[in-house]
Amino acid sequence: MKKDSFMKQALLYTMSILCLTACNKKEDVVPVSNRYVVNLFEYKPAPGQFINKAPGNIESAEGILGGREGLVSLGAYGGYIVLGFDHPVVNQEGEDDFVVYGNSQAEFAEPGVIWVMQDANGNGVPDDTWYEIKGSAYNTDGYLRDYEVTYFKPESSDGDVSWRDSQGNEGAIKRNTYHNQPYYPEWLDATSYTLTGSRLPSTNIDKTVPTYVKSMPFEWGYADNTVGGDKVDIDNAIDHNGDKVELQAIDFVKIQTGIQADLGWLGELSTEISGIEDLHIP
């Protein structure tokens, strides 16, 4: 068993080196690379009941780096976080390649869309092309690409946050009695901002019993969706046209809240993340 483990680790290391050469990467990958994301490039949540305090502030976003002990909230639809590994995550044929950890429960998921990027230009920052991970809800009724929501800063800090989407719908992120801080991100100077991405169907949400709201998970392919974490196969990456993309490896991951939903006394649906791990590092 020890010999097999050593050979597997050596093979993974060799594949990483070959991938770096093909991708024109400048940094070296060593066998002691951290298996978790270690770099935070951007944190831009949508308004929500946890924003401007833990787990919805920059300290919480930084707290998930290097492990899976922290937790960060992305707020309502479109809120996102951009994270990076210290090495390329190799796309191994027929295998899941990384896992996104959240805090979902068996009957309460808050699914987030997963995006991946390869550092094609080798400059170490996520300025290449994002590719969506195609999940089980892709192209089903209610799924929509290039969906936009604009959030408007309320006149008073204790006001609801109104929004308008690209389909002509309007609504509000409503305040509740459990969280009294401002819900609109205080570090943003703009009086409004727009978030764009792929919208997931809200058909899995059941508010029939107001005291026991259910948000059932999708079958596969989303963050904060299933208990114990959500495994991702890089082979499921698609481009803007929905066509499969061939990626040797990825360096960056973006997670974005995928559903705009008011869950009553529970507040808005908001994806939460506690870590992202490369499944190929022992």
Buried (B, 14 or more C-beta within 10 A) or exposed (E): EEEEEEEEBEEBBEBBBEBBEEBEBEEEBEEEBBBBBBBBBEBBBBBBBBBBBEBBBEEBBEBBBBBBEBBBBBBBBBBBBBBBBBBBBBBBEEEBBBBBBBBBEEEBBBBBBBBBBBBBEBEBBBEBEBBBBBBEBBEEEEBBBEBBBBBBBBEEEEBBBBBBBBEEEEBBBBBEEEBEBBBBBEEBEEEBBBBBBBBBBBEBBEBEEEEEBBBBBBEBBBBBBBBEBBBBBBBBBBEEEEEEBEBBBBBBBBBBBBBBBBBEEBBBBBBBBBBBBBBBBE
